[in-house]
Amino acid sequence: MNQLAVELNTVLQKESPAVYEMLSDFGKRIYFPKGILHQGAEAKAKAKKYNATVGIAVENGEAMHLKCIKKHLPALKADEIFPYAPPQGLPKLRELWKKKLLEENPSMRDKTSSMPIVTAAIAHGLSTVGELFVGKGDALIVPDQYWDNYPLTFCVRNEAELFTYDTFTPAGGFNVAAFEAAVMKHGMPKKKAVVILNFPNNPTGYSVSKADGEALAAAIKRCAEAGINMVVIHDDAYFGLVYEDVALAESLFGLTANIHERVLAIKLCGATKEEFVWGFRTGFITYGVKSANAEAVFGALEKKTMGSIRVSISNSPLPSQTLVLKALEDADFKNERKEKFEIMKARALKVKKVLQNPLYNEFWDVYPFNAGYFMCVKLKKSSAEALRVHLLDKYGVGTIATGEKDLRVAFSSVEESQIEDLFTCIYNGAKDLA
């Protein structure tokens, strides 16, 4: 094993033995080399005369570029677009994103958390976390309503075993008891569990209440107290898009960070959905641990995370990071974001109103939803795949079959004025098949 990896592991073994035990074999082997990027970063800070380290071309004191590309981004400087970004992301962007997290998540303010590390959106964040903390045979525990990229990332790629539990109680709340039972059953044999908490949820568009959120955090702590090392991944892709007061407006990360030495809380979030810049692919990984020397733990985890990024994509794109940074610095940012939020909220509330039509009760039940981009119905007669195909062929309507009877509808991509007609089409399609 490389000496740099040994040094990082030694820090973790001393300051947070449980976090060290959570690492996959790859996670224990990975390190950030003192190679080109490390030496280039030192040169950037100190080489005031000539910097002959980084493999980019310079012309007239700025990054060499083609005018036919630069002309499309006239407001940005060449050095804000064309060079490589640091593997951990732009320092100022990381600082402002951390500031944003603390502003929007009050429960984080009295917790210890790392500086966010930039990823190429949340999918890349999941992949990176999977490399570091998920190994062959580890138990991956998710609700039965989950995003289909989780099995690809953690099971196909990292060879974890997938276990699910009922997402909802009969009364329509989050099934905390089923969650805890699944963790205890499947996590206890290896004394390790990898859990994903995705709120607002994809596909159902559901976010937990404050009471359920606190109950989840308490359940995670009980599992840790029982001796299970808990890798708690918070997939916060749709953070901030909560439309009802009953739902918890902040991330569960603030409730799970620092609650026990055997809990590693990992927050995955980003500009993708929060700032409506899907193609920018700009996300963040933030760690939360309970340790007497948390900063040393964060330092070791950051180096290992940078190493994982280095061997996969090297670094996330600079133009996207620059534009997100500019947005965070813009005086109009919060008002413009709120304006788009209100549009999304109006669509969600319109869906709720339309679905009160008693005609629909013959063909489906509606899963609880109060947030995010989506909602789901549970079909009573036809299969979801049959209805999906029929809606495409006869009505020109696209939906997603997420299970045998579950059909996901993205109200985010439909204007408020079109929502009633959308569900009329779905109803007619279900009636056709019946």
ZIWO-V364016 format. One record per residue. N is the residue number from 0. RES is the residue in three letters. SS is DSSP state (~ for helix, > for strand, _ for the rest). PSI is psi in whole degrees, -180 to 180 (* if undefined). OMEGA is omega in radians with two decimals (NA if undefined). Layout:
BEGIN
n->N res->RES ss->SS psi->PSI omega->OMEGA
n->N res->RES ss->SS psi->PSI omega->OMEGA
END
This chain:
BEGIN
n->0 res->MET ss->_ psi->138 omega->3.14
n->1 res->ASN ss->_ psi->144 omega->-3.09
n->2 res->GLN ss->~ psi->-34 omega->3.12
n->3 res->LEU ss->~ psi->-39 omega->3.07
n->4 res->ALA ss->~ psi->-41 omega->3.12
n->5 res->VAL ss->~ psi->-42 omega->-3.13
n->6 res->GLU ss->~ psi->-43 omega->3.11
n->7 res->LEU ss->~ psi->-42 omega->3.13
n->8 res->ASN ss->~ psi->-37 omega->3.14
n->9 res->THR ss->~ psi->-41 omega->3.09
n->10 res->VAL ss->~ psi->-47 omega->-3.11
n->11 res->LEU ss->~ psi->-41 omega->3.13
n->12 res->GLN ss->~ psi->-35 omega->-3.12
n->13 res->LYS ss->~ psi->-46 omega->-2.97
n->14 res->GLU ss->~ psi->-23 omega->3.13
n->15 res->SER ss->_ psi->77 omega->-3.10
n->16 res->PRO ss->~ psi->-35 omega->-3.12
n->17 res->ALA ss->~ psi->-42 omega->3.11
n->18 res->VAL ss->~ psi->-39 omega->3.08
n->19 res->TYR ss->~ psi->-44 omega->3.14
n->20 res->GLU ss->~ psi->-27 omega->-3.14
n->21 res->MET ss->~ psi->-22 omega->-3.10
n->22 res->LEU ss->_ psi->142 omega->2.98
n->23 res->SER ss->_ psi->173 omega->3.06
n->24 res->ASP ss->~ psi->-43 omega->3.08
n->25 res->PHE ss->~ psi->-43 omega->-3.14
n->26 res->GLY ss->~ psi->-34 omega->3.10
n->27 res->LYS ss->~ psi->-31 omega->-3.10
n->28 res->ARG ss->~ psi->-27 omega->-2.97
n->29 res->ILE ss->_ psi->151 omega->3.11
n->30 res->TYR ss->_ psi->168 omega->3.05
n->31 res->PHE ss->_ psi->118 omega->-3.01
n->32 res->PRO ss->_ psi->154 omega->3.01
n->33 res->LYS ss->_ psi->56 omega->-3.08
n->34 res->GLY ss->_ psi->-136 omega->-3.02
n->35 res->ILE ss->~ psi->-49 omega->-3.07
n->36 res->LEU ss->~ psi->-42 omega->3.13
n->37 res->HIS ss->~ psi->-47 omega->-3.12
n->38 res->GLN ss->~ psi->-35 omega->3.11
n->39 res->GLY ss->~ psi->-38 omega->3.11
n->40 res->ALA ss->~ psi->-41 omega->3.08
n->41 res->GLU ss->~ psi->-41 omega->-3.13
n->42 res->ALA ss->~ psi->-38 omega->3.14
n->43 res->LYS ss->~ psi->-34 omega->-3.12
n->44 res->ALA ss->~ psi->-30 omega->-2.97
n->45 res->LYS ss->~ psi->-22 omega->-3.06
n->46 res->ALA ss->_ psi->84 omega->-3.06
n->47 res->LYS ss->_ psi->-22 omega->-3.10
n->48 res->LYS ss->_ psi->-62 omega->3.09
n->49 res->TYR ss->_ psi->135 omega->3.06
n->50 res->ASN ss->_ psi->94 omega->-3.09
n->51 res->ALA ss->_ psi->49 omega->-3.08
n->52 res->THR ss->_ psi->-53 omega->-2.95
n->53 res->VAL ss->_ psi->141 omega->-3.08
n->54 res->GLY ss->_ psi->56 omega->2.95
n->55 res->ILE ss->_ psi->163 omega->3.11
n->56 res->ALA ss->_ psi->141 omega->-3.13
n->57 res->VAL ss->> psi->141 omega->3.12
n->58 res->GLU ss->> psi->127 omega->3.14
n->59 res->ASN ss->_ psi->39 omega->3.03
n->60 res->GLY ss->_ psi->7 omega->3.09
n->61 res->GLU ss->> psi->170 omega->-3.12
n->62 res->ALA ss->> psi->130 omega->3.08
n->63 res->MET ss->_ psi->141 omega->-3.10
n->64 res->HIS ss->_ psi->168 omega->3.07
n->65 res->LEU ss->_ psi->132 omega->-3.13
n->66 res->LYS ss->~ psi->-31 omega->-3.12
n->67 res->CYS ss->~ psi->-19 omega->3.03
n->68 res->ILE ss->~ psi->-46 omega->-3.07
n->69 res->LYS ss->~ psi->-32 omega->-3.06
n->70 res->LYS ss->~ psi->-20 omega->3.14
n->71 res->HIS ss->~ psi->-10 omega->3.10
n->72 res->LEU ss->~ psi->62 omega->-2.99
n->73 res->PRO ss->_ psi->-25 omega->-3.08
n->74 res->ALA ss->_ psi->-13 omega->-3.09
n->75 res->LEU ss->_ psi->148 omega->3.06
n->76 res->LYS ss->_ psi->156 omega->-3.14
n->77 res->ALA ss->~ psi->-38 omega->-3.12
n->78 res->ASP ss->~ psi->-6 omega->3.03
n->79 res->GLU ss->~ psi->-3 omega->-3.05
n->80 res->ILE ss->_ psi->-49 omega->-2.85
n->81 res->PHE ss->_ psi->-31 omega->-3.14
n->82 res->PRO ss->_ psi->173 omega->3.00
n->83 res->TYR ss->_ psi->146 omega->2.97
n->84 res->ALA ss->_ psi->158 omega->3.03
n->85 res->PRO ss->_ psi->150 omega->-3.11
n->86 res->PRO ss->_ psi->-28 omega->3.12
n->87 res->GLN ss->_ psi->-5 omega->3.10
n->88 res->GLY ss->_ psi->167 omega->3.12
n->89 res->LEU ss->_ psi->129 omega->-3.11
n->90 res->PRO ss->~ psi->-45 omega->-3.10
n->91 res->LYS ss->~ psi->-37 omega->3.10
n->92 res->LEU ss->~ psi->-42 omega->3.12
n->93 res->ARG ss->~ psi->-42 omega->3.13
n->94 res->GLU ss->~ psi->-45 omega->-3.11
n->95 res->LEU ss->~ psi->-34 omega->3.10
n->96 res->TRP ss->~ psi->-38 omega->3.07
n->97 res->LYS ss->~ psi->-42 omega->3.09
n->98 res->LYS ss->~ psi->-42 omega->3.11
n->99 res->LYS ss->~ psi->-43 omega->3.13
n->100 res->LEU ss->~ psi->-44 omega->-3.11
n->101 res->LEU ss->~ psi->-34 omega->3.10
n->102 res->GLU ss->~ psi->-40 omega->-3.00
n->103 res->GLU ss->~ psi->-10 omega->-3.12
n->104 res->ASN ss->_ psi->83 omega->-3.06
n->105 res->PRO ss->~ psi->-34 omega->-3.10
n->106 res->SER ss->~ psi->-13 omega->3.09
n->107 res->MET ss->~ psi->-19 omega->-2.94
n->108 res->ARG ss->_ psi->-29 omega->3.13
n->109 res->ASP ss->_ psi->17 omega->3.11
n->110 res->LYS ss->_ psi->160 omega->3.09
n->111 res->THR ss->_ psi->122 omega->3.12
n->112 res->SER ss->> psi->157 omega->-3.09
n->113 res->SER ss->_ psi->169 omega->2.94
n->114 res->MET ss->_ psi->134 omega->3.13
n->115 res->PRO ss->_ psi->142 omega->3.08
n->116 res->ILE ss->> psi->132 omega->-3.05
n->117 res->VAL ss->> psi->135 omega->3.04
n->118 res->THR ss->> psi->169 omega->3.06
n->119 res->ALA ss->_ psi->66 omega->-3.13
n->120 res->ALA ss->~ psi->-179 omega->-2.97
n->121 res->ILE ss->~ psi->-34 omega->3.11
n->122 res->ALA ss->~ psi->-42 omega->3.08
n->123 res->HIS ss->~ psi->-36 omega->3.07
n->124 res->GLY ss->~ psi->-44 omega->3.09
n->125 res->LEU ss->~ psi->-44 omega->3.13
n->126 res->SER ss->~ psi->-42 omega->-3.14
n->127 res->THR ss->~ psi->-45 omega->3.10
n->128 res->VAL ss->~ psi->-39 omega->3.10
n->129 res->GLY ss->~ psi->-44 omega->3.11
n->130 res->GLU ss->~ psi->-41 omega->-3.02
n->131 res->LEU ss->~ psi->-34 omega->-2.92
n->132 res->PHE ss->~ psi->-3 omega->-3.07
n->133 res->VAL ss->_ psi->124 omega->3.14
n->134 res->GLY ss->_ psi->176 omega->-3.11
n->135 res->LYS ss->_ psi->127 omega->3.09
n->136 res->GLY ss->_ psi->-5 omega->3.09
n->137 res->ASP ss->_ psi->148 omega->3.13
n->138 res->ALA ss->> psi->118 omega->3.02
n->139 res->LEU ss->> psi->119 omega->-3.02
n->140 res->ILE ss->> psi->118 omega->-3.10
n->141 res->VAL ss->> psi->157 omega->3.03
n->142 res->PRO ss->> psi->161 omega->-3.12
n->143 res->ASP ss->_ psi->-11 omega->2.99
n->144 res->GLN ss->_ psi->96 omega->-3.06
n->145 res->TYR ss->_ psi->159 omega->3.11
n->146 res->TRP ss->_ psi->135 omega->-3.01
n->147 res->ASP ss->_ psi->-5 omega->3.07
n->148 res->ASN ss->~ psi->-18 omega->-3.14
n->149 res->TYR ss->~ psi->-50 omega->3.11
n->150 res->PRO ss->~ psi->-38 omega->3.11
n->151 res->LEU ss->~ psi->-47 omega->-3.06
n->152 res->THR ss->~ psi->-50 omega->-2.96
n->153 res->PHE ss->~ psi->-28 omega->-3.10
n->154 res->CYS ss->~ psi->-53 omega->3.14
n->155 res->VAL ss->~ psi->-44 omega->-3.07
n->156 res->ARG ss->~ psi->-46 omega->-3.04
n->157 res->ASN ss->_ psi->-3 omega->3.03
n->158 res->GLU ss->_ psi->31 omega->3.00
n->159 res->ALA ss->_ psi->164 omega->3.05
n->160 res->GLU ss->> psi->128 omega->-3.08
n->161 res->LEU ss->> psi->129 omega->3.05
n->162 res->PHE ss->> psi->139 omega->-3.11
n->163 res->THR ss->> psi->165 omega->3.05
n->164 res->TYR ss->> psi->162 omega->3.14
n->165 res->ASP ss->_ psi->127 omega->-3.11
n->166 res->THR ss->_ psi->-44 omega->-2.99
n->167 res->PHE ss->> psi->149 omega->2.95
n->168 res->THR ss->_ psi->165 omega->3.07
n->169 res->PRO ss->_ psi->-28 omega->-3.13
n->170 res->ALA ss->_ psi->-9 omega->3.07
n->171 res->GLY ss->_ psi->4 omega->3.06
n->172 res->GLY ss->_ psi->174 omega->3.12
n->173 res->PHE ss->> psi->140 omega->-3.00
n->174 res->ASN ss->_ psi->78 omega->-3.10
n->175 res->VAL ss->~ psi->-41 omega->-3.12
n->176 res->ALA ss->~ psi->-42 omega->3.13
n->177 res->ALA ss->~ psi->-38 omega->3.08
n->178 res->PHE ss->~ psi->-52 omega->-3.09
n->179 res->GLU ss->~ psi->-41 omega->3.13
n->180 res->ALA ss->~ psi->-41 omega->-3.14
n->181 res->ALA ss->~ psi->-42 omega->3.13
n->182 res->VAL ss->~ psi->-46 omega->-3.12
n->183 res->MET ss->~ psi->-40 omega->-3.11
n->184 res->LYS ss->~ psi->-47 omega->-3.00
n->185 res->HIS ss->~ psi->-20 omega->3.14
n->186 res->GLY ss->~ psi->-29 omega->-3.06
n->187 res->MET ss->_ psi->-41 omega->-3.09
n->188 res->PRO ss->_ psi->-38 omega->3.13
n->189 res->LYS ss->_ psi->4 omega->-3.10
n->190 res->LYS ss->_ psi->33 omega->3.14
n->191 res->LYS ss->> psi->139 omega->3.06
n->192 res->ALA ss->> psi->137 omega->3.03
n->193 res->VAL ss->> psi->115 omega->-3.12
n->194 res->VAL ss->> psi->145 omega->3.08
n->195 res->ILE ss->> psi->126 omega->3.07
n->196 res->LEU ss->> psi->112 omega->-3.01
n->197 res->ASN ss->_ psi->98 omega->3.13
n->198 res->PHE ss->_ psi->132 omega->-0.18
n->199 res->PRO ss->_ psi->142 omega->-3.00
n->200 res->ASN ss->_ psi->138 omega->2.91
n->201 res->ASN ss->_ psi->113 omega->0.52
n->202 res->PRO ss->_ psi->-9 omega->-2.90
n->203 res->THR ss->_ psi->-18 omega->-3.07
n->204 res->GLY ss->_ psi->31 omega->-3.11
n->205 res->TYR ss->_ psi->139 omega->3.03
n->206 res->SER ss->_ psi->141 omega->-3.04
n->207 res->VAL ss->_ psi->158 omega->3.00
n->208 res->SER ss->> psi->167 omega->3.10
n->209 res->LYS ss->~ psi->-41 omega->-3.14
n->210 res->ALA ss->~ psi->-44 omega->3.11
n->211 res->ASP ss->~ psi->-35 omega->3.09
n->212 res->GLY ss->~ psi->-45 omega->3.11
n->213 res->GLU ss->~ psi->-37 omega->3.11
n->214 res->ALA ss->~ psi->-39 omega->3.08
n->215 res->LEU ss->~ psi->-46 omega->3.12
n->216 res->ALA ss->~ psi->-41 omega->3.12
n->217 res->ALA ss->~ psi->-38 omega->3.12
n->218 res->ALA ss->~ psi->-41 omega->3.10
n->219 res->ILE ss->~ psi->-42 omega->3.12
n->220 res->LYS ss->~ psi->-41 omega->3.12
n->221 res->ARG ss->~ psi->-40 omega->3.11
n->222 res->CYS ss->~ psi->-40 omega->3.11
n->223 res->ALA ss->~ psi->-42 omega->3.12
n->224 res->GLU ss->~ psi->-28 omega->3.12
n->225 res->ALA ss->_ psi->-6 omega->3.08
n->226 res->GLY ss->_ psi->9 omega->-3.14
n->227 res->ILE ss->_ psi->126 omega->3.01
n->228 res->ASN ss->> psi->120 omega->-3.00
n->229 res->MET ss->> psi->112 omega->2.97
n->230 res->VAL ss->> psi->103 omega->-3.01
n->231 res->VAL ss->> psi->105 omega->-3.08
n->232 res->ILE ss->> psi->119 omega->3.10
n->233 res->HIS ss->> psi->105 omega->3.08
n->234 res->ASP ss->> psi->96 omega->-3.05
n->235 res->ASP ss->_ psi->40 omega->-3.07
n->236 res->ALA ss->_ psi->-35 omega->-3.06
n->237 res->TYR ss->_ psi->27 omega->-3.09
n->238 res->PHE ss->_ psi->141 omega->3.07
n->239 res->GLY ss->_ psi->-16 omega->-3.09
n->240 res->LEU ss->_ psi->66 omega->-3.14
n->241 res->VAL ss->> psi->126 omega->-2.93
n->242 res->TYR ss->_ psi->-5 omega->-3.14
n->243 res->GLU ss->_ psi->143 omega->-3.07
n->244 res->ASP ss->_ psi->-25 omega->-3.11
n->245 res->VAL ss->_ psi->-24 omega->-3.09
n->246 res->ALA ss->> psi->147 omega->3.10
n->247 res->LEU ss->_ psi->123 omega->-3.04
n->248 res->ALA ss->_ psi->-20 omega->-3.11
n->249 res->GLU ss->_ psi->172 omega->-3.11
n->250 res->SER ss->_ psi->145 omega->3.04
n->251 res->LEU ss->_ psi->-15 omega->3.11
n->252 res->PHE ss->~ psi->-41 omega->-3.13
n->253 res->GLY ss->~ psi->-23 omega->3.14
n->254 res->LEU ss->~ psi->-22 omega->-3.07
n->255 res->THR ss->~ psi->-23 omega->3.12
n->256 res->ALA ss->_ psi->134 omega->3.04
n->257 res->ASN ss->_ psi->13 omega->-3.06
n->258 res->ILE ss->_ psi->-21 omega->3.14
n->259 res->HIS ss->_ psi->152 omega->-3.13
n->260 res->GLU ss->_ psi->-23 omega->-3.13
n->261 res->ARG ss->_ psi->11 omega->3.12
n->262 res->VAL ss->> psi->120 omega->2.97
n->263 res->LEU ss->> psi->109 omega->3.11
n->264 res->ALA ss->> psi->132 omega->-3.12
n->265 res->ILE ss->> psi->120 omega->3.13
n->266 res->LYS ss->> psi->122 omega->3.05
n->267 res->LEU ss->> psi->117 omega->-3.12
n->268 res->CYS ss->> psi->180 omega->-3.12
n->269 res->GLY ss->> psi->175 omega->-3.11
n->270 res->ALA ss->~ psi->-16 omega->-2.99
n->271 res->THR ss->~ psi->-61 omega->3.13
n->272 res->LYS ss->~ psi->-35 omega->-3.08
n->273 res->GLU ss->~ psi->-38 omega->-3.09
n->274 res->GLU ss->_ psi->10 omega->3.05
n->275 res->PHE ss->_ psi->44 omega->3.11
n->276 res->VAL ss->_ psi->66 omega->-2.99
n->277 res->TRP ss->~ psi->-41 omega->-3.09
n->278 res->GLY ss->~ psi->-6 omega->-3.12
n->279 res->PHE ss->~ psi->-29 omega->3.13
n->280 res->ARG ss->_ psi->58 omega->3.13
n->281 res->THR ss->_ psi->112 omega->-3.14
n->282 res->GLY ss->> psi->-177 omega->-3.06
n->283 res->PHE ss->> psi->145 omega->2.97
n->284 res->ILE ss->> psi->128 omega->3.07
n->285 res->THR ss->> psi->134 omega->-3.12
n->286 res->TYR ss->> psi->148 omega->3.02
n->287 res->GLY ss->> psi->125 omega->3.14
n->288 res->VAL ss->_ psi->160 omega->3.01
n->289 res->LYS ss->_ psi->112 omega->-3.11
n->290 res->SER ss->_ psi->149 omega->3.08
n->291 res->ALA ss->_ psi->-22 omega->3.12
n->292 res->ASN ss->_ psi->63 omega->-3.05
n->293 res->ALA ss->~ psi->-35 omega->-3.10
n->294 res->GLU ss->~ psi->-36 omega->3.09
n->295 res->ALA ss->~ psi->-39 omega->3.09
n->296 res->VAL ss->~ psi->-46 omega->3.13
n->297 res->PHE ss->~ psi->-39 omega->3.13
n->298 res->GLY ss->~ psi->-43 omega->3.13
n->299 res->ALA ss->~ psi->-43 omega->3.13
n->300 res->LEU ss->~ psi->-38 omega->3.11
n->301 res->GLU ss->~ psi->-43 omega->3.14
n->302 res->LYS ss->~ psi->-42 omega->3.12
n->303 res->LYS ss->~ psi->-39 omega->3.10
n->304 res->THR ss->~ psi->-43 omega->3.08
n->305 res->MET ss->~ psi->-37 omega->3.10
n->306 res->GLY ss->~ psi->-42 omega->3.10
n->307 res->SER ss->~ psi->-41 omega->3.10
n->308 res->ILE ss->~ psi->-41 omega->-3.12
n->309 res->ARG ss->~ psi->-40 omega->-3.08
n->310 res->VAL ss->~ psi->-5 omega->-3.14
n->311 res->SER ss->~ psi->-66 omega->-3.09
n->312 res->ILE ss->_ psi->-1 omega->-3.13
n->313 res->SER ss->_ psi->-54 omega->3.07
n->314 res->ASN ss->_ psi->159 omega->3.12
n->315 res->SER ss->_ psi->156 omega->-3.04
n->316 res->PRO ss->_ psi->136 omega->3.13
n->317 res->LEU ss->~ psi->-45 omega->-3.09
n->318 res->PRO ss->~ psi->-42 omega->3.13
n->319 res->SER ss->~ psi->-45 omega->3.13
n->320 res->GLN ss->~ psi->-41 omega->3.13
n->321 res->THR ss->~ psi->-44 omega->-3.10
n->322 res->LEU ss->~ psi->-37 omega->3.07
n->323 res->VAL ss->~ psi->-42 omega->3.10
n->324 res->LEU ss->~ psi->-45 omega->3.12
n->325 res->LYS ss->~ psi->-39 omega->3.13
n->326 res->ALA ss->~ psi->-45 omega->-3.13
n->327 res->LEU ss->~ psi->-28 omega->3.14
n->328 res->GLU ss->~ psi->-12 omega->-3.04
n->329 res->ASP ss->_ psi->135 omega->-3.13
n->330 res->ALA ss->_ psi->-24 omega->-3.11
n->331 res->ASP ss->_ psi->-3 omega->-3.00
n->332 res->PHE ss->~ psi->-54 omega->-3.05
n->333 res->LYS ss->~ psi->-39 omega->3.14
n->334 res->ASN ss->~ psi->-41 omega->-3.14
n->335 res->GLU ss->~ psi->-39 omega->3.12
n->336 res->ARG ss->~ psi->-40 omega->3.12
n->337 res->LYS ss->~ psi->-37 omega->3.12
n->338 res->GLU ss->~ psi->-44 omega->3.14
n->339 res->LYS ss->~ psi->-36 omega->3.07
n->340 res->PHE ss->~ psi->-44 omega->-3.11
n->341 res->GLU ss->~ psi->-35 omega->3.08
n->342 res->ILE ss->~ psi->-45 omega->3.14
n->343 res->MET ss->~ psi->-41 omega->3.13
n->344 res->LYS ss->~ psi->-43 omega->3.14
n->345 res->ALA ss->~ psi->-38 omega->3.11
n->346 res->ARG ss->~ psi->-43 omega->3.13
n->347 res->ALA ss->~ psi->-45 omega->-3.14
n->348 res->LEU ss->~ psi->-33 omega->3.07
n->349 res->LYS ss->~ psi->-42 omega->3.10
n->350 res->VAL ss->~ psi->-46 omega->-3.14
n->351 res->LYS ss->~ psi->-42 omega->-3.13
n->352 res->LYS ss->~ psi->-46 omega->-3.12
n->353 res->VAL ss->~ psi->-39 omega->-3.07
n->354 res->LEU ss->_ psi->-4 omega->3.03
n->355 res->GLN ss->_ psi->-9 omega->3.11
n->356 res->ASN ss->_ psi->119 omega->-3.08
n->357 res->PRO ss->~ psi->-19 omega->3.11
n->358 res->LEU ss->~ psi->-33 omega->-3.04
n->359 res->TYR ss->~ psi->-19 omega->-3.06
n->360 res->ASN ss->~ psi->-23 omega->-3.14
n->361 res->GLU ss->~ psi->-29 omega->-2.96
n->362 res->PHE ss->_ psi->-19 omega->3.13
n->363 res->TRP ss->> psi->160 omega->2.91
n->364 res->ASP ss->> psi->154 omega->-3.11
n->365 res->VAL ss->> psi->127 omega->3.02
n->366 res->TYR ss->_ psi->150 omega->3.09
n->367 res->PRO ss->_ psi->136 omega->3.04
n->368 res->PHE ss->_ psi->146 omega->-3.11
n->369 res->ASN ss->_ psi->13 omega->-2.98
n->370 res->ALA ss->> psi->174 omega->2.96
n->371 res->GLY ss->_ psi->-151 omega->-3.07
n->372 res->TYR ss->_ psi->-17 omega->-2.90
n->373 res->PHE ss->> psi->169 omega->2.88
n->374 res->MET ss->> psi->160 omega->-3.10
n->375 res->CYS ss->> psi->147 omega->2.98
n->376 res->VAL ss->> psi->148 omega->3.07
n->377 res->LYS ss->> psi->112 omega->-3.04
n->378 res->LEU ss->> psi->145 omega->-3.11
n->379 res->LYS ss->_ psi->-22 omega->-3.01
n->380 res->LYS ss->_ psi->-61 omega->-3.11
n->381 res->SER ss->_ psi->165 omega->3.02
n->382 res->SER ss->_ psi->155 omega->-3.13
n->383 res->ALA ss->~ psi->-39 omega->-3.12
n->384 res->GLU ss->~ psi->-41 omega->3.12
n->385 res->ALA ss->~ psi->-42 omega->3.13
n->386 res->LEU ss->~ psi->-40 omega->3.12
n->387 res->ARG ss->~ psi->-48 omega->-3.12
n->388 res->VAL ss->~ psi->-41 omega->-3.13
n->389 res->HIS ss->~ psi->-41 omega->3.12
n->390 res->LEU ss->~ psi->-38 omega->3.10
n->391 res->LEU ss->~ psi->-49 omega->-3.02
n->392 res->ASP ss->~ psi->-41 omega->-3.04
n->393 res->LYS ss->~ psi->-35 omega->-3.00
n->394 res->TYR ss->~ psi->-8 omega->-3.11
n->395 res->GLY ss->_ psi->33 omega->-3.09
n->396 res->VAL ss->_ psi->128 omega->3.14
n->397 res->GLY ss->_ psi->130 omega->3.05
n->398 res->THR ss->_ psi->177 omega->-3.13
n->399 res->ILE ss->> psi->127 omega->3.02
n->400 res->ALA ss->> psi->114 omega->-3.10
n->401 res->THR ss->_ psi->-5 omega->3.12
n->402 res->GLY ss->_ psi->-176 omega->-3.10
n->403 res->GLU ss->_ psi->-39 omega->-3.09
n->404 res->LYS ss->_ psi->1 omega->-3.03
n->405 res->ASP ss->> psi->128 omega->-3.14
n->406 res->LEU ss->> psi->124 omega->-3.13
n->407 res->ARG ss->> psi->136 omega->3.12
n->408 res->VAL ss->> psi->123 omega->3.13
n->409 res->ALA ss->> psi->94 omega->3.12
n->410 res->PHE ss->~ psi->-13 omega->3.11
n->411 res->SER ss->~ psi->-29 omega->-3.05
n->412 res->SER ss->~ psi->14 omega->-3.14
n->413 res->VAL ss->_ psi->132 omega->3.12
n->414 res->GLU ss->_ psi->150 omega->-3.12
n->415 res->GLU ss->~ psi->-40 omega->-3.11
n->416 res->SER ss->~ psi->-15 omega->-3.09
n->417 res->GLN ss->~ psi->-8 omega->-2.98
n->418 res->ILE ss->~ psi->-42 omega->-3.13
n->419 res->GLU ss->~ psi->-43 omega->3.12
n->420 res->ASP ss->~ psi->-36 omega->3.10
n->421 res->LEU ss->~ psi->-49 omega->-3.10
n->422 res->PHE ss->~ psi->-24 omega->3.00
n->423 res->THR ss->~ psi->-42 omega->3.09
n->424 res->CYS ss->~ psi->-44 omega->-3.14
n->425 res->ILE ss->~ psi->-42 omega->3.09
n->426 res->TYR ss->~ psi->-47 omega->-3.13
n->427 res->ASN ss->~ psi->-38 omega->3.10
n->428 res->GLY ss->~ psi->-43 omega->3.11
n->429 res->ALA ss->~ psi->-38 omega->3.13
n->430 res->LYS ss->~ psi->-41 omega->3.09
n->431 res->ASP ss->~ psi->-49 omega->-3.06
n->432 res->LEU ss->~ psi->-32 omega->3.11
n->433 res->ALA ss->_ psi->* omega->NA
END
